[in-house]
Structures are given as C-alpha cells and as structure tokens.
Amino acid sequence: MADTGKGRGRSLALLQALKKSQMMDSPSQSESQSPESTPEQSTAPSTIASATPSTSGVSIGGRGRAAALMLAKMQQKPGSTTPAIFVPPSSTSAPTAGTGRGFKLLQNLQASQKASSQVASSQVTSSAQSDIKDLTEKMSETSVSAQTSSVAKNKYFREVKDTPPVVKKGETGVPIEVTCNYIYLNFKENIVFEYEVKFEPDQDYKHLRFKLLNEHIEYFKEKTFDGTTLYVPHELPDAVRNLVSTNPYDQSKVNVSIIFRRTRRLSEMIHIYNVMFKCIMKDLKLIRFGRQHYNEHAAIQIPQHKLEVWPGYVTAVDEYEGGLMLTLDSTHRVLRTQTVLSLIKEVVQTEGANWKRKMTDILIGASVMTTYNKKLFRVDTIDDKMSPRSTFEKTEKGETIQISFIDYYKKNYGIEIMDWDQPLLISRDTKRMPGSDTPTDFMICLIPELCQLTGLTDDQRSNFRLMKDVATYTRITPNQRHAAFKKYIESVMKNETAKSRLAGWGLSIAPETVNLTARTLPPETLYFGDNVRVPGKPNAEWNSEVTKHSVMQAVDIMRWVLLFTQRDKQVAMDFLSTLKRNCRPMGIMVSDAELVPLANDRTDTYVLALKKCITSSVQLVVAICSTKRDDRYAAIKKVCCADNPVPSQVINARTLMNTNKIRSITQKILLQLNCKLGGTLWSISIPFKSAMIVGIDSYHDPSRRNRSVCSFVASYNQSMTLWYSKVIFQEKGQEIVDGLKCCLVDALTHYLRSNGQLPDRIIIYRDGVGDGQLKLLQQYEIPQMKICFTILGSNYQPTLTYVVVQKRINTRIFLKSRDGYDNPNPGTVVDHCITRRDWYDFLIVSQKVTQGTVTPTHYVVVYDDSGITPDQCQRLTYKMCHLYYNWPGTVRVPAPCQYAHKLSYLVGQCVHAQPSDVLVDKLFFL
C-alpha cells in the first residue's frame, strides 16, 4: 500500500484532498464568475508555480511536480491553457520534503483558488482548511515518530463488499461446456470471533508469542493467530480471557490477556481459508516450497540424468464472481539428486584453480534445498574462506556462546558433517524484526554437503533427450490433471485430521470441480501479399501458408554481409544457395552477399570483423557460428544493436547441417530477416482506423547483478504491423512510470511523424504486474501517463484502455469430450463465474498445445474510458495474438507484449545498453 507520507502516496493523498475541496469550491466559483475575473482564471495554472511570496519557498519536483501538473489541469477553466512543461519557481530556501512539501503545495493551490474567485464562502474555506489539516494528520501518521498501535499493522482479513460483483460478459462465439480447476467451498456458519491477545510483559518475538499461547491449546483447538489477533469459530468463556504462560527460555511467568473485539463474517476472512489449507497440506504429509506443496514419497526418479521429479499441488482461496472457491492445480518440482559438494568436486577436477569462477557462474542466483529441513535458499555467493570448522555466535540459556557448524548440526539435527574443509554457500535475506522500523540484513551460511540442487541448468535445458524424459512426467494431459484433482479431494475427505479441521470451522469442499459455459471466438482471416486471403483454421496455425504465399510487405536484401569460419564455409555456401532458391516464392529479392571468412571462432575475431565491415550502406549482417556460446552471441548483438547499429542475424552452424531440414530452416530465417529490415509478413482485419496498441514488459536479472530492463513497444500504422520500440533501464528505487511516460511521448511523436495525425485511442497491454499492484496502477500510474497527452497538445485527449496481462496463473480450463477432458481450442473465452469479483477481467486460451495442459491468459481491464464493449475488447485481444511474426500461429499473449518480452530479454541478457535510435522502428530483436 502506498505511503501517504512520501513518494507516490503523497501525490495520491494530495490529489484526493484537492478533488474533495474542488468539488466543494465549484458552486461558489460558478456563482461568482464575471467578465472581470476571466483573465485571472486563464492564468490560474501558473499561479501554482508563482504563488504569493509568503508561500513560495517550496521547490516542487519529482512526483510532486507531476501531481502539481495534474492539479493544474484539473483547476483549469474553459478557454484557458495549460503549460506543456511545469517550471518550478526559483527560491532561495531549501526544498521541503515529506509532509511539508505536500502541505505547502496545497497552501499554494488554495491561494490560487482565492485569487481566481471574487466571492468565497466561509463554510467552504473552513472545509478546505479542514482538508489540509486531515491530510497533514494522515501524512504524519505514517512517519517514523508516529505511535504504534497494539493492532497488527498488516491485517490478514479484507472486507467483502456488499456491492454486487463486476459482471462484464461478451456474447460472440460458439458456446461450449467446460470445467475448470476451481472447487466450491461451503460453510454452515458465517461467524468468526475476533480477539486481541496482549502479553505482560510484552513479547517482541512472534514465534515466542505462538509458543506462549499454544500452552493452552485445549481452549483453541481451531484457531488462526498472527501474533496479535486471534480468530476462533466459537466464543471463548470468561475463564479463558486471562491466562498465565511460562516462558520456555527463562522460565518466567507471562500474563496472557485475550480481549474480545468483534464478530466477523467468515466470508470476509480469506486469509483463514488459505492458512487452513496450508495446515491440511501438512496433514497430508506434503512438503512446502514457496506457495507449492510436494509429495516427496511419490518422487519419480530419472537416474540417467541424476534427477527426480516431485509431484505436488498449489492451492489458493478467494472470492470470485461465482462465490467462494478453492483454486487447485497440479505442479511438479525437478530436483537434482546430486549435492552441491559433489558438484564442486567435479568442477575442481575439470577446472583446477579456476573452479571458483566456474562455480560462481553455476550457483549464483540458483536455488538449493537443505536436505535436513527441506527448505529452499537462493545462493548469493561462495565463501571459500569459511568452512564447517568456522564458528558463529549462538544464544543458549541467556548466554552468548561460540559454536562451530560441525557441532551445531550434530547437536540440533544429529548430522555428522563428513568434509570439514568444504567452502560455505552464502544466502542473504532481509527481514523486519519485531519492534524495529528498519529492515535487518541476514547472512545465512549453508553447508554444500547438506544442500541439494534444484531446477535445471541452461546446458540441461538444451539437452533434448533430458527435456523429453522430464516432460514425460511434468507435461500431464488434461485427463491426468483432472484425476489429480479428484485424488486430492478424496485424500482430504479420507484424512480424519483434515476432515475435522474443516468441520471445526463448519466448512466442506464440493466433490466436483466447477462446470461452466465458455465461448469459442470465430477464427481470424489472414491476409498475405498479392491480395491473398486465407481463412482461419480452428487450430490457429498457418505454417504452410506463410512460405507458400508472398509476404505482405517485402524488403529486398541488396547489400548484406555474411560472416563464417573457414570450417563452416560449405555450410555458408549451402545456406546462400538455399536462400536464393526460396526467396522468390515469398516475394523477396536477395542479392549476393559480401562474404567475410574468419580465421577462427573466437569472440574478438567476430567483433573486429563486424566493426570493419559494417558501413552506412550495409543493410544486414548475418553471422554463422560454429557452436552455441552465450558470450559470443552477446558480443555480436552488442556491436550490432548499440555500437554499430544494423539489423543482424546469428545462426548456429549445426542447425544448417541437417540437409533434410535446411529448406524449412532457411525459409524461417528469411522471414525473420524481412521483419528485421522493416517488412511485414501477414495482417488481419483491425476494426479501428486510428489507434495505437502498446505492449510493456520487463526483464529482471536473476543474479541481481545488472539493472532491470523495461521495454515499450507501440504500433504506428493502422494494420498494427509496424512497431516502434524503446527500452528503459530501471535503477533500484526508481519509479518505472517516469520512464514509461517518456516512451509514450516518443511513440506518439513517431506516430504523428508517420501518419500526419495522432491516434484517437490508445490501448496498453501491460505485462509483469501482480494482483497486489492493480490498485496502485489504477490510482497512480494511469493518471501519470494521461498527463503525457497534454504535452502533445492542450486539446489532445485520446481514449485510453489499460489492460494488465497475467501469464503465470494457476487457472486451467478443460473441454468436456467423449474421452473425458481435452484442451479447448484457441479463442476460448471465459468471462464469468471464475473471474475476479471486483475487477473487469476475462480469460482467453489463445494458442494450440500439443503436449500437456493449456494455460489460459488472464486479462484485467484496469481502466477504460473508450466505451468498447466486452466483446470488442476480447476479440481485439485475440486478434493481437495473431500478429507475432516469429511464429506462424497464435501466441499466448498479444503480439506487442511478446515483442516487448523479446526486446527486454535481449537487452537485459546480452546488450546491457540502450539500443540505437536507428533501429527503433524495426523488429531488430526477433
């Protein structure tokens, strides 16, 4: 939640208070308007920056400046103008931060309102002053010096509104019967008793509070306790209100007071359900990793690859449009049976003195599991100066002692560490300790001998045989997945502990998953060059058509360079001849390339050759590499994207050695080259004449060594086939919206330059936003981005539709068929029952899956002032899934989102620099 004392929270609080005061001021202002007051009204926005001398000692910048610009726009009267750039006033006094800055800004605004209106009611004035006072008090409440309440700061419940759920249903498409991985939760009683628990003397550590309360477990057989607030399904007798517990560490007596607060509806207590199902997972003997729970006793061994697969479940309870439901999905965790110590010994044998550098590349950012307590840790560094012989401080019976890791594990876990000279793994974590306002950094030392590797390395992922063997167990069919749901429900109902846990709260789960009616949208017609029209297919693929017909817009390759090593000369010649034979049917002309043979395949050899051969007249560079090496690929891309900008293509020679597949591979490469040069392959019917569609995605370096990258891709033609792209590097603590505003202004400027006019509507698909950020996006980021429109003209006000795209969800949809359950066809839409209660959202299955179970994509329409219907929004979203030129079929997310993902990954993984402006209007990142 935004802090109203600083940053974006201050701007939000300022806006809310101003809107309230403005609404109260408007009647008196409208009554007092006169011809004489018109000139003053037209200059009102400037008054913010040049208020009276008594209040002008504040320099407004950052988010406050953006907020002031928005406020100025809100205060503007008809016929007045708003400055495109807000200029802060010059001042000799120091800038004021925190609550004073917002307070001064409000004072300045009140002064401008007084100057622009001749008659002001005393009642309105006192109300406005009250708003300032209330705002200041709210800001001060969030400061460090504010008094802390005995009630927990982060409440584990949320209010369930009495308002009806948001219902936005479409009608287009063929109705089909489906089921999903949602299960209804039923409850007999709808009352929960809430108590506040106080300890005398006060206990700072939460785990100690749990121990003290659990000494009287006979009174709280069914409970939820967060350290301060206690929830029970029944009223406690008076005898339980005052208890005495014994501190297990110093044997002192602690008085426990249980004070009744209120009764709540059970349907409000979403957190209780989630905690309850975590406990049920423990009852079923499942091990928790993150939010998932796995069954180690059902582990599947893959000995030939030193791997094992743990099956498991992920659960979540929430209130949806159709009521309170449990989301249940089957999941798998791949673990390596090899310990970290055995891996270190292997690397020492192969690498010798360079073992630490190699192990750093392998382990940094990786997750390991401790075998003694089955917990996951992220490795941040390797400390070869420490060993199990090293000691650390530990408190025992009130005294601080030094204990070695060898003795610690023997005493606490009964484990004998065999290798006493192994280095230690370091995992860093940050936690907020009880009674402290600042987070505390922790350094967790791990013993490699007791750590098991998890997940797969890049080398393992590139091993086709390994991935095929793993997929046998992880990519389960819809029938297998639905059978896992049935098995889970049966396990809960047969487990007496789990059954009594549910019954204690008056709960029960439905025996079947939720059935509902979905819709399948009609297939989209594709348009190729020479006015060729191809009807859409139910599977939404056009692999054969894309090479059979001419491309929509071809760019002839007249001057290009081909780099290759001497040993790959024959591969390069075969590639050239195949390219020449297959380019004409696709409508692309390819001239002879400038051949640049290289003496070896070293990275610096490629870099020097590229810098020498790239000139202003070269259209394209193609480099054939003998082997797949990430460092060489990154070096080539950095030269071609940033240093000497030119569209480039890197090809692994092995992919061209298969004579049976060289024709199809070359055709796909040619299509990629056409896109990178600014051409288009196909198009679909777009209903809007003047619109810009934007995709936003981000890339976060898993090792945390590099900056995060956010990419912005926007269309700039009517058919949505030409794309403008920008990249933002996000520093730690920097607001991403500041860079996105600049990107939007640049994209609109490019659209104006290309079309002679600005778009009437803007549709933004934003990827990488979680549920907890939706409100923040709605209240802060969207108003900030709307400010950009005024920079391009005071009268420019296009409609805006802001859609959040969520790929990593647990929802599954199954089509009912004769054989049980199948994956639904592309274009299947679900917009009711299992959608969010308080948001306008829908789910679309947009791609065909041949293995495993398809996962739909979740779309949340956070903001829309365009008036488009749910049908139009859903169909447009599905249409955009057809325009990703790297795949001859539909993709899981709209094309601009997928383009943004490719761009941010390329820059974050390889380039690490801003791509050149020469390439911004081309799909150079495919």
C-alpha positions, -999 to +999 in steps of 0.1 A: +000+000+000+013+034-009+027+055+020+008+088+022+038+105+038+062+103+008+066+094-029+036+083-048+015+081-016+019+118-010+008+126-046-023+104-042-033+119-009-028+154-023-050+146-053-077+131-032-078+161-008-078+185-037-106+168-056-127+170-024-120+207-019-125+214-056-160+198-055-169+220-026-155+251-041-171+248-075-207+261-066-193+294-052-169+298-081-197+293-107-219+318-089-192+345-088-179+343-124-178+377-141-161+391-172-135+408-150-124+375-134-117+358-168-081+369-173-072+357-138-088+324-144-068+318-176-035+322-157-045+300-127-022+271-135+008+293-135-001+306-100+009+272-086+044+280-096+044+317-087+023+319-056+024+347-031+058+354-016+048+341+018+043+306+004+067+304-025+096+289-005+089+254-018+106+238-047+083+213-063+099+184-082+097+146-088+063+131-082+051+163-065+058+181-097+038+156-118+010+159-093+010+197-095+008+195-133-022+172-130-038+195-104-033+225-126-051+207-154-080+199-131-082+235-120-082+249-155-113+267-166-128+265-202-108+286-226-076+286-205-043+270-215-020+246-196+017+250-200+033+219-216+062+219-192+059+227-155+086+251-144+093+251-106+097+285-090+131+298-082+136+301-045+164+308-021+151+285+006+158+248+007+133+224-008+109+209+017+104+171+016+079+148+033+046+161+045+057+198+044+060+196+006+025+184+001+012+208+027+029+238+010+016+228-024-019+227-010-015+261+005-003+275-028-033+259-045-057+274-020-041+308-026-046+305-064-082+295-058-088+326-037-072+348-064-094+333-092-127+337-073-141+370-060-166+355-035-157+326-013-180+312+013-166+310+048-181+275+051-161+263+020-129+280+033-132+262+067-139+229+049-108+233+027-087+242+057-101+210+074-090+190+044-055+204+047-054+195+084-068+160+077-042+154+050-014+166+072-025+143+100-027+114+077+008+121+065+021+124+100+006+091+110+028+073+085+060+089+098+086+071+120+077+091+150+040+081+149+028+060+179+024+023+171-009+006+177-012-027+195-032-040+165-011-056+138-002-032+110-009-057+082-043-071+087-049-106+075-085-100+065-102-079+039-137-065+038-160-083+014-181-056-001-219-058-001-219-043-036-227-068-064-197-083-083-185-067-115-201-085-145-188-079-180-199-106-203-195-110-241-218-128-264-198-135-296-187-171-303-200-207-300-210-218-265-191-249-252-193-268-220-161-268-199-149-275-164-120-258-146-097-264-116-120-244-092-139-261-063-167-245-044-163-240-006-194-244+015-198-232+051-226-239+076-220-209+099-208-175+088-195-161+121-159-157+133-149-143+168-120-119+167-099-113+198-068-092+206-041-110+226-018-090+249+012-102+267+025-088+301+055-083+300+053-075+262+070-101+240+088-089+208+093-121+190+064-136+172+074-172+175+076-168+213+040-154+213+028-186+194+045-208+220+030-189+249-005-191+235-001-228+225+005-237+261-033-235+264-041-253+231-070-271+248-090-239+246-081-231+209-083-264+190-094-245+159-078-210+156-059-186+135-033-164+152-009-139+137+009-128+168-016-102+179-051-111+166-068-144+174-097-158+153-118-187+166-150-202+153-167-201+187-170-176+216-144-181+244-157-184+280-147-158+306-123-182+323-101-182+292-098-144+290-069-142+314-042-170+313-007-174+326+021-190+305+057-199+312+085-185+290+103-217+279+137-198+277+140-182+311+110-199+330+095-165+338+057-161+341+038-142+313+002-130+317-018-135+285-049-113+282-075-122+255-098-092+248-129-096+226-130-072+197-160-081+174-176-108+154-169-110+116-184-128+087-165-160+077-167-149+041-145-119+049-117-140+063-100-151+031-067-155+050-082-180+073-091-203+044-055-201+030-039-208+063-063-237+069-054-253+035-017-249+044-024-269+075-043-295+055-013-299+033+008-307+064-019-332+075-014-349+041+024-351+048+033-327+019+064-305+020+061-268+013+083-250-012+072-214-016+035-215-023+035-251-035+034-283-016+051-315-028+049-352-020+085-365-016+072-400-010+058-400-046+091-388-061+098-401-096+135-410-102+152-403-135+186-419-127+202-415-162+201-377-157+206-377-119+172-361-115+140-367-095+105-351-100+083-344-070+046-341-078+026-316-058-003-291-055-008-254-054-039-240-037-054-206-032-088-195-018-105-163-029-140-149-036-148-149-073-178-137-093-194-171-087-187-172-049-160-185-026-138-211-043-106-231-039-082-230-068-063-263-071-036-271-096-012-299-100+025-290-102+059-306-103+094-298-089+125-310-106+154-317-081+189-329-088+200-359-068+235-345-068+247-325-038+264-292-042+296-306-027+298-334-053+293-308-080+321-286-065+345-316-065+336-324-102+343-288-112+376-287-092+388-318-111+379-303-145+387-266-140+415-267-114+424-233-100+395-216-119+369-238-100+355-208-080+348-187-111+330-217-128+310-225-096+301-188-093+286-189-128+267-221-120+254-214-084+249-176-081+211-170-084+203-207-082+181-223-056+193-251-033+173-273-009+186-282+025+182-319+029+176-318+067+146-295+068+135-293+031+138-255+028+148-235-003+175-209-003+189-186-030+227-187-034+243-152-034+280-160-031+305-187-023+328-181+007+360-203+004+375-186+035+348-202+057+344-239+064+323-262+087+351-256+113+342-219+114+323-207+144+294-183+149+276-168+179+245-185+194+224-177+224+218-206+248+201-202+282+206-164+281+243-167+273+262-160+240+285-188+230+307-196+200+298-229+183+312-244+151+289-256+122+301-291+129+289-291+165+257-271+156+245-297+131+254-326+153+236-312+183+205-299+166+200-323+137+221-353+146+241-349+114+278-357+111+294-334+085+319-356+066+340-330+048+354-304+073+372-283+046+344-275+021+336-239+014+303-224+025+274-211+005+260-177+015+224-167+011+214-131+020+180-122+033+163-090+046+137-092+074+120-066+096+125-076+132+097-071+158+099-036+173+121-023+145+111+001+118+142-006+096+149-040+079+177-061+091+201-079+068+208-116+075+236-138+062+227-174+061+255-199+058+248-232+041+269-264+040+272-277+004+273-313+016+237-308+030+224-289+000+206-304-030+205-286-063+170-277-077+159-269-112+177-273-145+208-256-158+209-239-193+230-269-205+205-293-192+176-274-208+194-275-242+197-313-239+168-326-260+168-361-246+168-349-210+140-325-215+119-351-233+124-375-204+114-348-178+084-337-199+071-373-197+063-367-160+057-329-159+036-323-190+005-342-180-026-344-201-060-328-191-073-362-180-043-369-158-045-334-143-082-337-136-076-371-120-050-355-097-078-330-085-101-359-077-073-377-058-067-345-037-104-341-028-106-378-019-074-376+002-088-346+022-121-364+028-104-396+039-079-379+062-095-376+096-073-347+108-080-327+077-117-335+078-121-325+114-101-293+107-126-283+081-156-294+103-143-273+132-149-242+111-181-255+097-166-259+062-168-285+034-155-287-001-175-297-031-168-332-045-165-320-081-148-291-100-169-261-112-187-266-145-194-236-167-202-225-202-174-208-222-174-194-258-151-200-287-144-170-309-145-174-347-112-179-364-094-149-379-089-145-416-053-138-426-041-115-455-008-120-474+008-102-503-008-101-538-042-098-521-042-134-509-068-142-483-065-173-462-095-183-439-086-190-403-083-226-390-096-240-357-061-248-346-050-212-354-018-221-373-006-213-408+028-228-411+025-240-447+007-208-459+034-185-447+060-199-470+036-206-499+024-170-504+042-137-508+047-116-477+025-086-471+054-061-474+088-072-487+121-055-482+147-066-508+181-076-494+205-058-517+237-051-497+245-075-469+274-093-452+279-130-443+305-139-417+316-175-412+347-195-402+367-215-427+355-248-414+319-237-419+325-225-455+305-253-471+276-247-446+276-210-456+275-218-493+246-242-489+227-216-469+233-190-496+221-212-524+190-224-505+182-187-497+184-178-533+161-206-544+134-199-518+132-162-517+112-156-549+080-175-539+079-153-508+082-121-529+117-111-515+147-104-537+181-114-523+213-103-540+248-118-535+263-113-500+297-099-492+315-130-478+338-125-448+357-157-439+372-158-404+404-175-393+388-188-361+356-187-340+370-165-311+347-138-299+371-109-306+376-122-341+339-118-348+338-083-331+367-069-351+353-083-384+319-067-376+333-033-368+354-034-400+326-045-424+296-025-411+292+007-430+264+031-436+254+013-468+251-022-453+215-033-447+221-065-428+247-087-411+244-125-409+270-144-387+273-182-388+288-195-356+304-230-352+290-236-317+264-221-294+281-197-270+263-171-250+293-147-246+299-146-283+262-141-292+261-113-266+292-096-281+278-098-316+244-084-306+260-056-286+280-044-316+250-047-340+224-032-317+243-004-299+279+003-311+274-001-349+236-003-354+225-026-381+199-055-383+217-088-375+211-125-375+232-151-357+229-187-369+243-218-353+260-238-380+246-271-366+211-261-375+221-257-411+239-291-414+207-312-415+201-314-452+165-326-447+156-295-428+178-268-443+150-256-467+124-250-439+150-235-416+162-211-443+127-201-451+121-192-414+154-173-413+144-153-444+110-144-429+129-131-398+153-111-419+124-094-437+109-084-403+142-071-390+145-049-421+111-033-415+089-056-436+057-073-426+046-109-432+008-110-428-020-090-414-056-094-401-086-071-401-083-044-374-116-026-366-100+007-356-090+034-381-068+055-358-054+036-328-021+028-311-016-005-293+012-007-268+029-036-251+050-033-219+071-060-203+102-062-181+133-084-175+149-089-141+184-103-140+182-135-118+217-129-105+207-093-095+240-080-108+225-060-136+198-034-138+162-044-146+151-036-181+116-025-191+106-025-228+079-004-245+066-015-280+039+005-298+022+002-332+024+031-356+002+021-385-035+011-390-030-026-396-008-030-364+021-045-384+048-018-378+062-013-343+082+014-325+103+002-295+121+018-266+140+005-236+142+018-200+168+008-175+154+008-140+177+017-112+170+004-077+143+026-061+134+043-094+098+046-104+092+028-137+063+052-146+088+081-151+104+063-180+072+049-194+058+085-198+088+094-219+084+063-240+047+071-246+055+107-257+082+094-281+059+068-295+031+093-301+056+117-317+067+089-341+031+081-349+024+117-357+055+118-379+045+086-398+007+093-402+003+131-400-021+128-371-022+114-336-042+083-327-078+087-314-074+058-290-046+041-271-047+006-258-020-006-235-013-042-226+009-043-195+027-075-186+045-082-154+020-067-129+008-088-099-026-087-082-012-065-054-002-038-078-035-034-096-049-007-073-016+012-074-016+011-112-052+023-113-047+052-089-012+064-097+004+051-129-025+056-152-032+093-142+005+099-146+006+085-181-025+105-191-005+137-184+016+129-215-013+137-238-013+174-229+024+176-239+014+169-275-014+195-274-037+211-249-067+197-268-054+162-274-074+138-253-075+103-268-094+075-251-073+051-230-077+014-224-053-002-199-052-040-197-029-060-174-018-093-189-011-122-164+005-153-178+017-170-146-016-181-132-029-214-119-062-214-137-069-244-160-098-249-184-108-284-197-131-291-226-156-319-220-152-346-247-160-383-253-126-393-240-131-373-208-113-340-210-093-322-237-076-288-242-101-262-255-095-248-290-077-214-295-101-185-290-119-200-260-131-172-237-143-174-200-156-141-186-179-152-157-181-173-126-143-179-121-133-143-129-124-117-102-153-104-081-143-067-081-125-063-115-135-063-151-115-093-164-116-123-187-096-154-196-086-164-232-070-196-244-052-183-275-028-210-286-029-246-296-010-270-272+000-305-284+016-316-251+004-312-216-024-290-205-030-255-219-029-225-195-052-196-204-040-159-201-057-136-176-066-101-187-077-074-162-091-042-177-078-018-151-090+014-169-112+021-199-128+054-210-133+044-246-166+027-242-157-005-261-179-035-252-165-067-236-170-084-269-149-059-287-121-059-260-120-097-261-119-100-298-093-073-302-071-091-276-074-124-295-067-106-328-034-093-314-023-128-306-021-134-344+005-108-352+037-122-337+059-127-367+083-152-351+057-179-351+032-189-378+003-192-354-013-176-324+008-169-293-002-169-256-002-131-252-009-102-276+019-095-301+031-062-286+036-079-252+056-108-268+077-083-287+083-063-255+093-096-238+118-104-266+133-069-265+137-067-228+153-102-227+178-094-255+188-061-238+189-075-203+207-107-212+231-096-240+233-060-249+232-043-215+230-009-232+204+013-249+198+001-285+205+027-311+177+051-323+184+039-359+166+006-350+136+019-331+111+014-359+122-022-368+118-056-352+156-060-348+152-080-317+134-111-332 
